[in-house]
Amino acid sequence: GQAVERALVVHFAGSDPQGTLINGRPVDWESSIAVTAFARNTVADGDAEADALELLGEAYDRVMADSTLGGVVGDVREPAIGEPDTEQLDDDMAAVMAIFPVLHRTQARTLEV
């Protein structure tokens, strides 16, 4: 693509405990991690949407190359990917978001992995 300015924003979007919770036992979680790729055209014939999708693809490739994130989580599953958004931004910008389900375990009464 032609867009030079790109940014990736990652944030925690929520978490739900899985299965039956038993006092004192480890807790399995499914958390949602949102990854949003932004791109801005810096030239007249740029394609911000294509650049945002390319950046999201690069992030996807890195995460899925090691879906345990170095053993920190149980698994990162395939994300739900939204349609690229160009309507709510100015004509020179685009954004696309993916929500990655992440499976992980914590000890009882703590949110630490």
N, C-alpha and C positions, 0 to 999 in steps of 0.2 A: 504494500500500500504506500500511499504518499504522506500520511499523517506522521509528523515528527513527534508531536507531544502525546505521550501515552502514560497512563497511570493505572495501577492495580490497587484496589482497596479490598481488604479482607477483614471481616468482622464476625463475631459470634452472633448467631441468629436465634438461639434457643436450644433447650435440651430437655429430654424426657427420660425418666428411668424406665428400664425394660423389665418385664416380669414381676414376680412377687418380691416385695421388699421384706426382708427378715432382719430384725434388729441385730446388729453386730456383724452382719455378713457383708461382703463386698457388693457393690451396686454396679450393674451394667447400665450404660447410658447410650442413647442415640442422640447426638448433638448435630445441629445444623450450622455449617460454616458457609457464609455467603462470600463469594468472590465476584467483584464487579470490575470489569475492564472498561476504561474510558479512553477515548482517542479524540484528538482535535486536529482538524485540517489546518495545515500551515501553508498550503498552496491551493490555488484556485481549482485544480482538477483532482484534489485529494479524495480519498474514499475512507472517511472516518469509520463507517460501519465495518468495512473489511478489516481495518486496522484493529478495531476493538475485538472483533472475532479472532483475529490472529493472536493478539495478546492473551485472550482467554485460553486459546488453544495451547499456547506456550505454558501457561500456568497449569492447565490440565495435565499436560505431558509430564511436568515435573512432579506433581502430586502422585499421579498414577504410576510413575517409575518406582516408587516405594510407598505402597498404600498403607504401610504401618507407620510412616513418618519416622523411620529409624527405630521402630519398636516402641514408640511412645503411645500409640493407639492400637486397637485391635484391627481396624480396617477402615479405610476411606472408600465409600461405595460410589458408584456412578452418580453424577450430579443431575439434577433437574436444571435445564438451561432455558432461560427466557428468551423471548424475541429481542433483537437489538432495538434499543430505544433511541430514536432521533427526533421524535415529535415534541417531547417535553424539554429538550435542550435546543440551543440555537442550531442553525443549519450546518455549522461547521463541527459539531460534536456528535458523538455516539457513545452509548453505554450498553453493555450486555452483562447479565448476571447469571451465575451458576450457584446452586445451593448443593453443597456436598454433605451427605449424611456421613457422620463419623461415629464409629462404634468404639467405646472405651469403657474402662472399669475404674472405679474409685473404691477406696476402703470405706468402711462404714463411718458415717457422720463426718465426712470430709469431701471436698470437691477436688482434691488433688489427685492427679492421675497416678 
